[in-house]
Structure formats: structure tokens, C-alpha cells
Amino acid sequence: MDRFELILSRYRRMKQYKDLPEEEIKKLAQAKLEKELKIEKLDGFNSEEEKELANSIMEKYTAYNIEDESEKDTLNQLVYLEVIVERVKKFIDKEFNDKSAIPMEMLEELRELNSQVLELKAALGVNKEKERQEFIEVWEDLQQKAINHYNEHAGEYYQECPKCHELFRGILKITDYDFKVATFFKETDLYNPVLYKAFHEKRLTLQEMADTFGVDYKYINLIYEQLFLKGIKKNVI
């Protein structure tokens, strides 16, 4: 969304313009845009201090992937407006210090500038990128805490297999769990008696069975021996 569309969108939402025809709102938005361009062209930056500030603000956005020309234009507008915001803030501070009063028109101008800054940031996706980065940092911090806890309490995660009595390290504490011998997938999609019958009759190979179910061939052998063959012996297939 370019600068004109941003201004137009904002004007459409303003109460004082809600009853105006679309063409009139577009004219107001265009006039506002032309005013901004004139201000930028005529005023520029007032001092070396503002130029340095503009450079530091620009550097702040170098981490974002901004390559499209329209996005670069939007970024330039954003940097310019952020400098103007600081200029207005200084003016308000000076007025308050000199006269102990805050000019309301400048407060309104500051509010308007901040609104424009937020809209430009939204157009560039800057806020979303910041939120994403914050989420990644929080996630990585939690992940590291979990790893540290896992390593510091390693002894609590070692368990003895009730069948073979070998020690293994789990990812969860299973102290309160009851151990049972597995039923080898009898009630799951991995056990299809029709396909295992075809395998038993050599109409399907071991690899074809593994590919069909999307598992390692060891699962096929295990289910075949523990379920299918025992079912044949008990005449339940």
C-alpha cells in the first residue's frame, strides 16, 4: 500500500469525512499527500543533528528485508516522519519550558504524525517482524531453560524397562505411569488383515508392505508375527 492509499484509508475512517462522497475524500487525501511532499522538499532536515538521527533510524531498519522500490520509498517516508516527530517533540518541550504551556495544535500534529508512522510501519510489516523476533527470542529462551533442566536433573529421567530391564533416558518423567506390554497396533491402521493375508501368501513383498503403510519393514515383521500368525493359529483371521 503506497502513501496515498494510506492517507485515503485513514480519511475514510475519520468521522468528519464519513458523509463525504468518495471523490471528495480522494481530493482531500491527494491534497494531504502533496502537502507532505512539499514539506519534505522544502524543509528537509534542519541540521546535521537531524541528518545523523535520520541515518541512525535508517540503520535500525537494515535488519528488515526491504528491496522493492515502493517499499524503499515507504521507508524513506517513515524515516523522514520519525525525524519530524522528534523535531515536534523538541518544539513542544521548548514551549513548555519557556512558557509553561503546551500548544494544543502541536500536540494534535504530533498525534497525527505518530499515526502516520504507525501506518507506514504496518505497510512495511515492521511491527509484525518485531513481534516475530520477540516470539523467537522467548521460544529460544524457554527451549534453553528446558534443556538446562533436563541436563541438570538427568537422573530423574532414567528409567528401567520392565521387560528387558535395560536403563534408558526418556524425555518425560514417567514415575507415576503404569507399565504394560504393548498390544502391537491391533486397533490401529497399521494392522490390516487383508493386506497381511496377501503378504502371507507372497502376493505382496515386505518392502511393498512397508511402503504401503509408510513404516520401517521391522514394524511389518513385528505385526505379522505377533498378530497375524497368532491369529491364524487361533482361527481369528
N, C-alpha and C positions, 0 to 999 in steps of 0.2 A: 504494500500500500504506500503510494507516494505522499508527499506533504499535503498536496491539495485535497486528496481523499481523506486524510486525517482531519484536516480542518473542517471539511464538509460534514464528516461523520459527527464531529463534536457539535457543530452548529445545528444539525438535525435534532440533537438531543436537548438543546437549550430551550427552556420554557418560553423565552421571549420570541423565539422564532418558530414555535410549533404550528402556528396558524398561517405561516407564510407559504406561498407556492414554492415548489422545488426550484424553479428558475431563479427566484429572488434569493433563496438560500445559497445557490451556487454563485450568484454575483457577489454576495457578502463574503463567501469563502475565498473567491478569487481576489477580491479587494484586500482581504487579510493577508493572503499569500504575497501579493505584490508589495504590500507594506513591509512585510518581513524581508523580502529580497532587497528592497530599497535601503532598509535599515542596515542590513548586512553589507551592502555595497558601499554605503556612505560612511558608516561608523567604523566597521572593522573592529580591531582591538585597540583600546586606548593607550596601552603602554606595553613595555617589554614584560612587565609582570603578568599581564593578561596573556601575552603570547606564550610565556613559559607555562602558565596554567593550562592553556589550550593544548600544549604539547604533552603535559603530564596526563591530562584527561584522555587524549588520543592514545597514549601508551597503555592506559588502563584497559582499552578495548582491543589491544593487539592479540589477546588470547582467544578472541572470537573469530570464527571463520567468516570473514566478510570480504568477498571477492567480487560480487556482482556490482556493476557500476551504479545501479539505482540504490543499492544498499550503501555504497560508499558515499553517495550524495546525502542519504539519510543520516549517515554517521557524521558527516561534516556539519549538517544542521544541528545534530544533537550536541556535538562538541561546542559549537557556537552558542547555542542556547544555555548550556551549562555555565559557560563563561559569563553570559549576560545575567544569569541568576546570581552569580557571585557579585557582579557589579551592583545589582539592585540591592542585594543584602548589605553591601558596604554603604550604599547611599542611605538606606533606612537606618543603619546603625549610627551614621554621622548625624542624621537629622535628629535622632533620639538624643544623642549626646549633646548636640548644640542647643536644641530647642525643647528637650524633654517631651517630645510629641512624635508620634508615628504618622506619616502621611498615609491616609487610607487608600488613596488612589494607587500608591506604590505597593501597598500590601495586596491589592487586587491584581496588580500587574505581576507581582511575584507568584501569586496563586495561579494565574493564567500560564505563566512561564513553566512552573513546575508541572502543570497539567500537560503542557506540550512535551516536556522532557519525558514524562511517563509514557505518552503515546508513541514517541519516537523509539523509546526503549522496547516497547511492546512490538513495534513494527520490525525491529531488528532481532527480536527474540532474546534480548539481553537478560531480561528478568527470568525467563524460563531456563536459560543456560546457567544462571546463578543458582536457581533452585535445584537444578540437576546436580551441579557441582557440590552444593551443600549436602544433598542426599547421599552422593557418592562418599563424601568425607565422613558422614555419620555412619554409613554402612561399613566402610573400611575400619572405622574405629570400633564398632561393635564386633566385627569379624575378628579383629586382633585381640579384643578382650576375651572372646570365646576360645580362641586358640591358646591364649595365655592360661586361662582357667583349665583347659583340657590338659595342657602340659604340666601345670603345677599340681594337678590332682590326678596324675596318671594312674596311681594305684587304685583309685576308686572306679576306674573304667575297665580294669582287667577282670575277666570272668572265666569260670571253668565250664567247659562244655559238658553237660550232664551225660552225654553219650560216649564221647571218646576221652573225656577228662583232660583235654588239652587246654592250655590257657590261651585266651585271645583278648584283644583290646577292642572294645566296642566304642561307638560314637555316642551312646547314651548309657546312663546308669540303669541297670536292669535288676537292681537288688530286690525290688518288690514284684518282679514278674514270676509267674509260674512257668516252668519249662515243660513243654510237651513235644513228643516226637511228631515230626511233620507228616501230613497225610498225602504229600506229594501231588498236590494240584488236582485232586479228584474233582472238585467242584469248580474248576476254572476252565477257561477257554483252551488251555494248553492240553487238556485231555479230551480228545475227540475219538471215540471208539471206532468210528467208521474209517478214519484215516489210519489209525493204528492197526486195524484189521488189514488194510491194504498194504501197510508196511510189513506186517507179519507174513502176508502171502507173497512178499517180494515184488509187489506191484509199484511200490514207492521205495526209493533208496533212503538211507539215513540222511544224506545231505539234502534231499528233496524235502524230507520231513522238517529238518532244521530250518530250511529256507521258508517253508510254508508257515511255520509258527514264529519265525524270526528270533530263534534262540540258538544257543550252542548245542551241538549234537549230544553232549553229555546229558542234557535235560531229556532228550528223546529216549536215550537208553534207560535213564532212571525211571521215567514214567512207563516205558514199555515193560521193564522188568518188574517194577513194584506194583503196577496197577493192571496193565493189560494181561500179562501172563498169569498173574494170580487170579484175575477174573475168569480166564479160560478154565483154570483148574476148578474154580468154584461154580462154573457154568452160569456166570452172571454177565457175560459179554453178549 
